[in-house]
Amino acid sequence: MDAMLYMIQNMGLWTLLEGCLLIANALAILNEDRFLAPRGWSFQEYSGVKRNSIKGQIIGLIYATQYLRVLLIMFNSLCIVVKLVSG
C-alpha cells in the first residue's frame, strides 16, 4: 500500500506525457483492414455514424493519430533522446 502511494506521488508530468505518447502509438498502429473494418470501426462507418457520438469520436481520434504519424515519430525520437540524456 505504501509503495503504491509512493509511486503515485512521484509520478510527474513527464510520466503522464509518456503514457499519452504510448496510447497515441497504440492507436496509430491499428490496421483498418485487419482490425477496424471487421468490427465496424472503418472510416466509412465514421461518415455514417453521428460524429458527436462516442463511437464517432473514438473513430475520429484513431484516424487523427494515424494521420499524424510523422509527428508521432518526432515525439518518440525526442522522448528517446531525453531518456538517453537524463538516464
Protein Blocks (a to p, Z undefined) as FASTA:
>chain_A
ZZmmmmmmmpcfklmmmmmmmmmmmmmmpcfklmmmmnopafklmmmpcfkbmklmmmmm
mmmmmmmmmmmmmmmmmmmmmmmmnZZ
